[in-house]
Amino acid sequence: MQELPLKLAKTLGIRKQQNAFRSLKQNVKLIDFSSNDYLGLASSEKIYRQAHHILSNNTLLKNGATGSRLLSGNHKIYDLAENFLAEFHHSAAALIYNSGYDANIGFFASVPKRGDVVFYDELVHASIRDGIIMSNAKSYKFKHNDTEDLKIKLKRNPKSETSEIYIVTESVFSMDGAFAPLNELTGLSEEYGAFLIVDEAHASGVFGEKGEGLVQQLQLQHRVFARLITFGKAPGCHGAVILGSKGLKEYLVNFSRSLIYTTALPPHSVATIIAVYQNFQEGFPGIQQLHQNIIFFNHQLEKNKLVKYFIPSKSAVHSCIIPGNEQVKKIAGDLAKEGFDVKPILSPTVSKNRERLRFCLHSFNSESEITGVLKKLTKLIP
């Protein structure tokens, strides 16, 4: 077997020197403050049985999709799922992808074209950035949640007869839990003739009366060009969906390479999506419990005098800023020794000196667990 090329080995060595080296580790049985399984649905036996029932009813007892959706993999349960998702999210059409990363890559690499301009919040997910890079469009980042900065950039780069303008944000940001100013961004997109795209990965299943997401909670769904919803967070399963017009769906089916050139999700994954959304449609009680835990967590931050260390958040994601990779890794390790799974987020994933402990709250976290982890943190924080 050939050794790693020298320049790759040097790059890896630099990562180790910076104390930013990553490795794959087995999950250990600790109190969960790290996973994206906000509602505990990933381990729901009810959902598992419900998905199997859906497959049986549709005579789809298969282990794999057998091919891409444009070849042999577009099993009939896709239509059931996409119609359900479109109706639930008040969208004209829905198109399922294999993952949130695939959806963002597929969308941004194909929709913005040469001559178009994309404005994106500086803290959007890496998958959005990667997709934009793959497009031939010009792109400019604007300061995080700063609509004035965006307005300045829109004025400098106006729409023309040969160009389109796209504005991109997350509704809930994955690294700090902050909300995007969606009302203001919607207004700006309409004022400047731009198309607004919202990634709802950390809002779906959390916000809205039945987990529809923040866009629907604000009743903005008919003013947004496209929404991305992933199923690997609160829904606790796998895949993603792009919501938009029927024309957008037709375009993506024809030009989105991450949809066209990959094996489709197996029937069981799509059945699980339907099962989860059936529970959402009926009114899933875990959503309300999650919001109670978010309120309780913020109260405990005040009680333990920790507010100054945390980025303000009313979502399920709460970040405690602890500068330095070495320091934040040490505190995460000390919390693990006390039985709490809280992950350190290191640079370069976040900016240097903005390293953090990222607390993910769940409907199944008890008040005693929340109280316990924050009391331990007060003793460890520098």
N, C-alpha and C positions, 0 to 999 in steps of 0.2 A: 504494500500500500504506500502511495506517495505521501511525503510529508506536506504540511501546509506551506504554501508559498511564503517566502521570507517577509514580504511587505504585509501580508495578512497576519503573520505571527507577530510582527512588530505592532500592528494596530491592536491586536488582542492584548499584547503586553502593556500597551498604554492604558487600555481599559482597566486592567488589573491594578496598575499603579495609581489610577484615579479612584480606586475603591468603588468602581462602578460595574464590576464584572457580574454578569448574570449567569445563573445555572438553573437547570431543571431539577426540582425537588419534589418528593412525594408529599402529599398533603398529610398533615398530622391532626390528631383529634384535639383541636383547641376551640375555644369559644370564638365563633365566626364574627369578626369585624372587618373582613377583607374581601369576601366574595361579592359578585354582582347579583347573587340570588336573593334579591331584596324581599321577595314574598315567600321564599322557601319552596317554590314550586318545582325546583329541579329534582327534589327527592319525594315528590307527592305520589303516593301509590294510587290515589284516586285518578290523577291525570294519566298515569301509566296504564291503568285498566281502561280508562275512557278512550285513550288512543287506540288500544288494541281492539276495542269494540267498534270503533269507527272503521278500522281496517277490515275487520270481519264482515261488517255490513256492506262494504264495498268490494268484497272478494279480492283484497290486495294483500295477501299474506306473502309478501316478498321481502327479501333482505336488502336488496339494492335497487337502484333506479334503472340500471342497465345501459345508460347512455346520457347524453346531454338532452336538454328539454326540446331541442330542435330535431333530435333524432328519435330515440326510443324512450327517453326518460320522462316525458310529460304525462305521467300517469294521471288518471281522472281526478284524483283527490286534490291535485293542484287547482283545478277550477273551483272545487268546493271551498278550498281555503281562500283563494284570492277573491272570490265573490263575497265571502263572509267578511274578510278584512276590509274590502272596499266599503261595504255597507256599515260596518262597525265604526270605521274612521271617517265616514261621510266624504268619501273620495269617489271620483268617477271610475277609477281603475286602480288595481294593485298588481305588483309584479314581485314574486318571491325570488330571492337570491340565496346562495348557500351560506353567506355570512354578511355581517355588517361591513367588513373590509371589502369583500367582493362587490357589495352594492355600491359603496363609495368609489372604489376604483372604476367599476363599470359605468357609473353615472358620469363622473367628472372627466374620465378619459374620452368619452364619446359625445357628451352634450355641448360643452363649450368648444367652439371651433376657432380656427385661426382668424385673428382680427377681433375676436370677442375679448371682453375684459371680465375677470373674476375678482371680486373683493371678498376677502375672508377674514374672519376674526382671528387674531394672532394666536389664540389658544385652541383652535379647532383640532380635531383628532388627526393623528398621523395618516390615517387612511384617506382623509379628504385631501390633505397636502399631496400625498402620493398620486392621487387621481388627477389633481390639477396639474402637477408636473408632467404627467403623461399626455395631457391635452396640448394643443398648439396655441392656446389662448394666453394672453397677457394676464398676469395676476399680481395683486397688491394686497398685503395684509393691512388691516386697520387695528388700532389699539383696542384691547379687550373691552367689549361692551361700550365702546366710545362712539356714539352716533355722530358727534360733532366731527371727529376725525374722519369717519366714513363720509360724511357730507362733503368735506373738503376734497377728498379723493374723487368722489363722484363728479364734482364740479370740474375737476382737472381732466377727467376722462369721460366726457359725455357720450351718450349713445349716438350712433350715426346710422345712415341708411345701410351700411354694410357691417355693422357690429351690434352685438347684443351685450347687455350688462347682466351679470349674475352676482348676487349677494349671498354669502354662505355663513351660517352660524350653527351652533348647537343650542337647543332650547335649555338644556341643563348641562353645564360643562363637567366633563368627567374627572378633572383633576382638582376642582375646587368646589363643585356643587352650586356655583352661581347660576342665576337665571339670565338668559339673554333678554334684552329689552325688545320683545317681539312686536309690541304695538308700534314702537318707534321705527323699527326696521321695516315693518310692513308699510308704514306711511312713506318712508324714504324710497322703498322699491317702487311704489306707485307714482311718487313724485318724479322719479328719474327714469321711469319706464324700464325698471330692472326686474329680473326674475329672482324671487327669494327661495332659497333652499334651506330647510331646517332639518338637522340631524336630531332625532328625538330618542336616541339610544337610552339615555338615563332618565327620560321623562315618561316613556310608555310603561304602563302598568303601575305607575307611581302617582301621576297627576291626571286630573279629569275625574268625573263622577264614577266612571267604571274603569279607569286606567287608560283612557284614550290618549293621554299625552297633554302637554302644556298648550300646544297650538289649538286643540279643540276646547280645552278649558277656557281659553281666551276667545273662542269662537272666531278664529282666524283662518280656518281650514280652506275656505273658498278664496282667500286672498294670497295663498302661498302656492308657488309653482310646484314644489315637490317636497315631500317629507320622507325621511328615512327612519324606519323603525326596526330595531334589532330585537331578536327573540332570546338572546343569550343573557340578558340582564333580568329584569323583573319577571318576564314570562317563563324563565327557567328552562328554555329548550334551545333550539338551534335554528339558525337562518336569519333572514332579514327580509324586509319588504320596502319597495319604493312605491309611494302613493302619489298619484297625480292624474293627469288627464288621460283619456283613451289614446290620444295621439302620442303622448309621451311614452306610454307602454308600448305601442307599436314601434316607435322609433328605437327604444332600448332593445326590444326583441330582435331587431335587425342590425343594430350597430354596437351593442354593449358586449365587448369581447369576454368579460368575466362571466357573463351569462351564457354566451354562445358556445364557448370552447371549454366547458367543464361538465363533468358528470353531474346530473341533477341530484338533489337531496333524495334519500331513500323514502319510500312511502311512510314509514313510521315517523320520521321527523316532521313531515307535513301533517300527519294525523295528530301529532302532539301539539302542533300550533293550533289546530282547530279545537282540540280539547281544552287548551288553556283559555282560548278566547270564548268558548262556551261558558266557562266559569266566570270570566270577566263580564260577559253579557248578563249573567244571572245576578251579578253583584257580589264580588269576592270580598269577604270581610277582612282579609289580611291587609288590604289597602288602607283601611281606616286605622288598623292597629299600627301599621308602619308610620302613619302620620302622628299618632300619639307618641310613638317612640322618638320621632324627630323632635317633637316639642319637649319631651322629657330630657333628651340629650342636651338641648340648648339650655334648659333650666339648670342642668347639672354643670354645664360649663360656667355659668354665672356663679353657682354655689361654690364651686371649687376654684374660682378666680382664674379660669383658664381662657376666658374670652379673648384676651389680647394675643394669644398664640394662634388662634383659629381664624381662618377666612370665614366671614359670615355666610351662613347657608341655611336654607329652609328645605333642602332636598335630602336625599338619603346619603349624600356624599359630604363628608366633613374633613377638612384638611388642617392639620396642625403643623405650622411652619417651624422646622428645626434645621437651620443651615448646616450644610456639610454632610457629605455622604457617610463618612465614618460615624459621625454622631447620631444621625437618624437611624442608621443600621443597628447601632449599639442599643438604642432605646427600644427599637422593635424587637430585638433579641431578648432584652430584659422583660418586656411584656409577654413574650412567648414563654419564657420560663415561669411566668405567673399564670399561664394558661390562656392567654389572649392572643388571637391571631390578628395582628394589625400590620399591614404591609408598609415598608418604607418606599417612598417614591424618590428615586435618585436623579441627579443630573447625569446625562443630558436629557432624560425624559422630560424633566422640568428644568427651568433656568437655574444656573449656579447660584447658590445662596438662597434658593427658594425650595430646597429639598423639604420633604414633608412626610409625616405619618398620615396615611389616608384611611379614615374610619368610614366603613360602609355599614349603614344601619339596615336592620332587617325587621320584618314583622315578628319574627320568632325570638329576637333578643329580649330578654327579661329586663325589668328595671334594675334588679340586683346586678345583672351583668354589666349594664351601662354604668351604674354607680361604681362598680368594682374596677372597671378598666380606667375610668377617669381618676379615681383616687390613686391608683398605682401610677398613673401618668404624672400627677402632681409631685410625686416623690422622685421621679426620674428626669423630669424636664429641667434643662440647665437654667 
